[in-house]
Amino acid sequence: MVRLLTLLLLLATPLAAQTPQTLKLELVLDPRETAPLEGEMVLATIRGTYRETITNEELKLRSMTDFDWTRLGQDAWSDQRIDGRTARVFERRIAFFPKRAGNLEILPIVHELEIIGSGGQREIVLVRSDPVRIEVEEKPTGADESWFPVRALEVSDTWDADPAQLEDGQSVTRRVVIRALGATPEMMPQQPALREPWLITFTPPEDLSFQVTSQGPVTTLVWVWKLRPITGEPGVLSKATLPYFDTTSRTATTATLSAANIGYASFADNAASGWRKDTGVGWLHLAVLGASAVSTMILALRGRSGVSAPAARLRRWMRMRRDLRRLRGHARRGDVPRFRALAARLLSPPSATPPTSTHPALRKVDAMLFGDCSVRIGMDLRPVLRDVEHALLYSAREPDETAGRAETSTGPHPTKSVRTYKHSNGSRFRSKTGSMLR
């Protein structure tokens, strides 16, 4: 038993033979003016000064109850002259994050070294740093689970298209990138839910990346939403706020994701904008509405029609108003094929027999559409749009006026004349009108 104890003592002797002047390890905190707050990053340097020949090494940091920590970059070795003698210097940057307030202790750090001893033999030496105590203050009153202390924060908010001018059925992607200096991925905020009753929202998983610098970790968080209006009617997406604490200025502040208008361009192009930009178009809508209203009142007062007739007329007017908005949108974007298809459907008579000839208002479009491709690309559909709208105006007025005359007269049907209308763009079309249109 005595021999065994003697052998163990001899084996342990090399570990205790080294003096602090030969091997020294210390934890050096970066200077700061104020005490850190709970969760705030505390930068430090692990520094070892060695005057021995080192063949292998391993730094060991164990888990701590009061601190989280992360390594910042690669270790640095250098030869320096300290107190007139050359020494091998080891440095590692590290960031500590206190988990609570109070007087906390950073536990000793161990550096395991393999050195060449005086007899030329390899020896394992454990070098320990002294514990370091830090006074940590509580986070500000009112701070909740969203407490987010960082040294710097950058937020970018981008859209892949104008959300207020979407094509019919188009989706838009919103991408928010947050870069935080002095925060780990576990500290980053949760992605807000952009939900509205009129909006379809798809949220892919967030993307997290982590980089280390000598001044602390940099975490990049990417949020993505894919949004599409349900009806296309413009709506406002509320703003979202991101509160955080700026540890550099020692102030609480907020980053804001601004509110945004989302909707289809065809809905934004309404009658009010038409009155402001083109008086004729605004009065056209008013004339159609007035003619329909007068016809409905006449039929209702004379008892010749039930409730279903005014309701059907109102539905036709609403359908025409919606189609006119779409038609104006196609004209503004220069979408000739869609403009031609929708205009032909609007100008077709409500009968089972398809028209045998092209409406005069569409002949110019057909010349552009089936003619030179270069002309079709740069064509202006606004003059044709005016022709189509005027044709729809007269076609909407004629049936109502004819019905009114038929109810008040038992004689022959009033004669109709054919008039040719000429617009400022030089195009012509003809419309059949009754005597009351004269």
Long-range contacts (C-beta under 8 A, 24 or more apart in sequence): 14-117, 14-123, 14-124, 14-125, 15-123, 15-124, 15-125, 15-126, 18-52, 18-125, 18-127, 21-51, 22-50, 22-51, 22-52, 23-48, 23-49, 23-50, 23-51, 23-52, 23-113, 23-125, 23-127, 24-48, 24-49, 24-50, 24-127, 25-109, 25-111, 25-127, 25-128, 25-129, 26-129, 26-130, 27-106, 27-109, 27-129, 27-130, 27-132, 29-132, 29-134, 34-250, 35-134, 35-135, 35-136, 35-137, 36-98, 36-134, 36-136, 36-137, 37-101, 37-136, 37-137, 37-138, 37-139, 37-140, 37-149, 37-245, 37-247, 38-98, 38-99, 38-100, 38-101, 38-136, 38-137, 38-138, 38-139, 38-147, 39-97, 39-98, 39-99, 39-139, 39-147, 39-149, 39-187, 40-97, 40-98, 40-149, 40-182, 40-245, 40-247, 41-95, 41-96, 41-97, 41-149, 41-151, 41-182, 41-183, 41-216, 41-217, 41-247, 42-95, 42-96, 42-97, 42-98, 42-134, 43-72, 43-93, 43-94, 43-95, 43-96, 43-215, 43-216, 44-93, 44-94, 44-95, 44-96, 44-106, 44-132, 45-91, 45-92, 45-93, 45-94, 46-90, 46-91, 46-92, 46-94, 46-109, 46-129, 47-89, 47-90, 47-91, 48-89, 48-90, 48-91, 48-111, 48-127, 49-82, 49-87, 49-88, 49-89, 49-90, 50-87, 50-88, 50-89, 50-90, 50-113, 50-127, 51-85, 51-86, 51-87, 51-88, 52-88, 52-113, 52-115, 52-116, 52-125, 53-115, 53-116, 54-88, 54-113, 54-114, 54-115, 55-114, 55-115, 55-116, 55-122, 56-113, 56-114, 57-90, 57-111, 57-112, 57-113, 57-114, 58-111, 58-112, 59-92, 59-109, 59-110, 59-111, 59-112, 60-109, 60-110, 60-111, 60-112, 61-94, 61-109, 62-107, 64-106, 64-107, 65-99, 66-98, 66-99, 66-100, 66-102, 66-104, 66-105, 67-96, 67-97, 67-98, 67-99, 67-104, 67-106, 68-96, 68-97, 68-99, 68-184, 69-94, 69-95, 69-96, 69-97, 70-94, 70-95, 70-97, 70-184, 70-212, 70-217, 71-212, 72-212, 72-213, 72-214, 72-216, 72-217, 73-212, 73-213, 73-214, 93-214, 95-182, 95-216, 95-217, 96-134, 97-184, 97-187, 98-134, 98-136, 100-136, 101-136, 101-137, 101-138, 101-139, 102-135, 102-136, 103-133, 103-134, 103-135, 103-136, 104-133, 104-134, 104-135, 104-136, 105-131, 105-132, 105-133, 105-134, 106-131, 106-132, 106-133, 106-134, 107-131, 139-245, 140-245, 140-252, 143-245, 146-189, 146-243, 147-245, 148-180, 148-183, 148-187, 148-188, 148-189, 148-242, 148-243, 148-244, 148-245, 149-182, 149-183, 149-244, 149-245, 149-247, 150-180, 150-181, 150-182, 150-183, 150-187, 150-244, 150-245, 150-246, 150-247, 151-181, 151-182, 151-215, 151-216, 151-246, 151-247, 151-248, 152-180, 152-181, 152-182, 152-246, 152-248, 153-178, 153-179, 153-180, 153-181, 153-244, 153-246, 153-255, 154-178, 154-179, 154-180, 155-179, 155-242, 155-255, 155-257, 157-257, 157-258, 159-260, 163-227, 163-237, 163-260, 163-261, 163-262, 163-263, 164-234, 164-260, 164-261, 164-262, 164-263, 164-265, 164-268, 165-265, 165-268, 166-229, 166-232, 166-262, 166-263, 166-264, 166-265, 167-264, 167-265, 168-232, 168-264, 168-266, 168-326, 168-329, 169-228, 170-228, 170-264, 171-226, 171-227, 171-228, 172-226, 172-227, 172-228, 172-262, 173-224, 173-225, 173-226, 173-227, 174-224, 174-225, 174-227, 174-260, 175-222, 175-223, 175-224, 176-222, 176-223, 176-224, 176-257, 177-220, 177-221, 177-222, 177-223, 178-220, 178-221, 178-222, 178-223, 178-242, 178-255, 179-218, 179-219, 179-220, 179-221, 180-218, 180-219, 180-221, 180-244, 181-213, 181-215, 181-216, 181-217, 181-218, 182-216, 182-217, 182-247, 183-217, 183-219, 184-210, 184-217, 184-219, 185-210, 185-219, 185-221, 187-219, 188-219, 188-221, 189-221, 189-242, 191-223, 192-240, 192-257, 194-225, 194-227, 194-237, 194-240, 196-235, 196-237, 196-238, 198-229, 198-230, 198-231, 198-233, 198-235, 199-227, 199-228, 199-229, 199-230, 199-235, 199-237, 199-262, 200-227, 200-228, 200-229, 200-230, 201-225, 201-226, 201-227, 202-226, 202-227, 227-262, 229-262, 229-263, 229-264, 232-263, 232-264, 232-266, 232-267, 233-263, 233-264, 233-267, 234-261, 234-262, 234-263, 234-264, 234-267, 234-268, 235-261, 235-262, 235-263, 236-260, 236-261, 236-262, 237-261, 237-262, 265-329, 265-332, 266-325, 266-326, 266-328, 266-329, 267-325, 269-325, 269-328, 269-329, 269-332, 270-325, 271-321, 274-328, 280-386, 281-328, 281-386, 281-389, 284-389, 284-390, 284-393, 285-321, 285-324, 287-393, 287-397, 288-317, 288-320, 288-321, 288-392, 288-393, 288-396, 289-317, 291-396, 291-397, 291-400, 292-316, 292-317, 292-396, 292-400, 294-400, 295-400, 295-403, 295-404, 298-404, 298-407, 299-403, 302-407, 304-407, 320-346, 320-392, 320-396, 324-389, 324-392, 327-385, 327-388, 328-385, 330-381, 331-381, 331-382, 331-384, 331-385, 334-377, 334-378, 334-379, 334-380, 334-381, 336-365, 336-368, 336-369, 336-376, 336-379, 336-381, 337-369, 339-365, 339-381, 339-384, 339-385, 340-365, 340-366, 340-369, 343-384, 343-388, 346-388, 346-392, 347-388, 347-391, 347-392, 347-395, 359-391, 359-429, 360-387, 360-427, 360-428, 360-429, 360-430, 361-387, 361-388, 361-391, 361-427, 361-429, 362-388, 364-427, 383-423, 383-424, 383-425, 383-427, 384-427, 386-423, 386-425, 387-423, 387-425, 387-427, 387-429, 390-421, 390-423, 390-429, 391-429, 391-431, 394-431, 394-433, 394-437, 395-431, 397-437, 398-432, 398-433, 398-434, 398-437, 401-434, 401-436, 401-437, 402-434, 405-434, 405-436
